[in-house]
Amino acid sequence: MMYEHLGARPRIHDTAVVAPTAVISGDVEIGPNCQVLHGAVITAEGGPITLGEHVIVMENALIRATAADAVHIGDHTLVGTLASIAGRVRPSVRRCSWHPALASSTARSSGLAARCG
């Protein structure tokens, strides 16, 4: 559901996918190839929210901006299930996962081996 708030309407790129049970309110810009999944709430309460390219907002996550704190989620970022973000600036990041084939036995046992893509 999309709502106008404080005179601003959400702007959603043509290639973005927003679940019908997600709530998008106010000065929100959702970039190309983003996905906003079921139950997610993105609400701009006086400050803008921008999602870069290829951002995934998982189920029931909350992103809220206030007049004092805008929110920018950088390209290729995953906002996890039940996450809550309020007034934070997030740089572009890469998805990283632990990969045993890349690590020595010491790194594998300590959980320090990762592969980013």
Secondary structure, DSSP 4 states (H G I P E B T S, - for coil): -EE-BTTB--EE-TT-EE-TT-EEESSEEE-TT-EE-TT-EEEEESS-EEE-TT-EE-TT-EEEEESS--EEEPTT-EE-TT-EEES-EE-----EE--GGGS-HHHHHHT---EE-
